[in-house]
Amino acid sequence: MIAAKPFAAVALFIAIVQTAILGYMIEGRASILRSGTEVLLKTAPVDPRDLLRGDYVILTYDISTISTTSITGTRPETGEVARLHVRLKPGADGFWMVSAASFDPLIEEDGSVVLLTQPVTIYDWEWQNAGNLAVSYGIERFYVPEGEGRPIEDGRNQGRVSVAVRVSADGQAQIRALMLDNEPLYEEPLY
């Protein structure tokens, strides 16, 4: 009987810690959706054979390809893994586009947001002949109800799909809505 009480206390402690970790993860995502700056991103074509895998849509954006000539500041060494800071500003068409990029933190400017990319491995060949650096932001998948990806695929092929994204002050992004013809097709709930 005496050994059961310490075991119950340990089990309760572990359950509380696990619940707290899950709550922290959920609230972090919800916080970005609730109070982040909203930007509208134009999607770029993806090979149609790779668009749908199971119940999610693979997305790529015009902002996913950064010209190495537009990257300022210190460049990491070849083989080094680093994160790129990408400043976005709204274009005349309402879609946000890259205005600056740097591996060093960018200074805040009014009317812009700074996205932080996923870690990127640097190679010298990307800087030869004014190459491009392919980056991802952690918003390249959007889960849809099973069997409902066809309108998205058709709209993507016609350039009619866009994504409303919320960006936190520290550069993290969350998809708020998947849009077809500038109308929300799927919206993410806070919780």
N, C-alpha and C positions, 0 to 999 in steps of 0.2 A: 504494500500500500504506500509506503514511503517513497519508493522509486517512481511511482506513477505521477506524483505531483511535479517533480523536476522535469519529467518528460513532457507533461502537459504544458508547463511554462515555456519550455524550449519550442514546442510545436506552435504555441500561440504567438511567441515572438517571431518565428519564421513567417507565419501567416501574415502578421502585421507588416513586416518588412516587404514581403512580396506585394501586398496590396498597396503600400505606399509607393513602391517603384512603378507599378502599373498606373496608379493615379497620377504620378509625376509625368509619365510619358504621354498619357491622354491629355492632361491639362496643358502640356507644352505645345502640342499640336493645336488644341482648341484656342489657346492664347494667340497664336499666329493668325488663325482664321478670324478671331474676334477683333483683334486690334492692329493687325498688320496693314501696310499700305498696299492697296490693290493695283495691280498692273495687268494689262491685257496683252497676251502674247500670241503671235501668229504661229501656227504650226507649220512645219515644213514636211514635204512628202517623205514617206518611208516606204521601203519595198513592201508591196501589198502582201507578200507571203509572210512577212513578219509582223504585220499590224496587230493581229489578234492572236494571243496565245492563251487559251483557256478563257478566263473571264476578265481579262484586263486588256486595255489598249496601250500599245507602245507609242509614245509621243516624242517627237523631236521638234525643235524650234529654230526659227531664224537666228536666234541669239546663241544657239549651240555651237556655232562655228565662229571663232574669233580670229581675225587676221593677226598674225604675229607682228605686223608693222604697227598695229594700234596698241600693243602692250607696252606700257612704260615702266620705268623703275628697274629694279634689279631682277635679273633672270636667274632662276635656279640652275645649278649644274646639270649636265646630262645624266639621266638615270635617277635624279632626285624627284621625290614626290612632293607636290606643293598644291596649295589651293589658290585659285585666281579670284580676285575681287573684280566684279564686273558692274560698272555703273550703267543703269538704264534710264533713258528719258523718253517721254512720249513723243511719237512722230505725228505728223500732220493727219495721218489716217486713224489715229487713236491707238495704234499698236506701239508698244514700247520697244526701243531698239538700243543697241550697245552704243554708248558715247565715250566710254573709256574702260580700260582694263589694266590691271597691275597685280603682280604677286605681292606687292606691298599694300597695306591698307590705304584706301582712298578717302580723301577728305570729304565730309558731307557737303552737299549742295542742295539748295532748295529746288523742288520740282523734279528730284531724281531719287532713285533707290539704288542701293548697292547689294547685289546678289553675291553669295559666296558659292563657288563651285564645289563639286565633290573633288577629292584628291586626284591630281593629274600627274602622270609620269612624264617628265620632260626629255625630249630627244633633240639633238642638234639639227637633224634633217627638217624639223618643223620650221626652223628659222631660215632655211636656205630658200632662195628665190621667193621671198615674201610668202611663206606658206601659211597654212591655217592650223589652228589648234582646236580640236574637237573637245568640248566640255559637256558635262552634265551637271544638273542642279538638284537632283534627287526628286524631280517632279516629272519623270519620264514614263510613269505608269499611271493609268487611271482605271480603276475597277468598275466594271459595268455589269448589270444583271445578265445572266447567262442567255446567250442567243440574241442580244440586242446590240451587237457591235456593227451590224451591217450599215445602218444609216451613218455611223461615224466613218466607216471605211469609204462609203460613197462620197460623203461630204469632204473627206480628206483628199480624195482623188480630184475633187473639183475646187480645192482651196477654200472651202467654206467653214472649216473647223478652226476655232480659236479657244484659248484657255484663259480664264480669269484666275489670277494667282495672287495670294496675299504674301507679303514679304515683311518679316520682322525687322526690328532695328539692328539685329546682329547678322542680317543677311540670309537667314533661313527662309525657305519658301514652302508654301503648301498650296495645292490646287483647291480653289474655292468652287469653280464651276467649269464644266466642259460645255462649250457653246457651239451651236450649229446655226449659221446665218445670223450671228450676233444675238441669238436667243438661247438662254440656258437650256441645255438638254439634260444634264445631270448636275445637281448641286450637292456639295459635301455638307453633311450636318456637323454641328460643332462637336457632338458627342456620339 
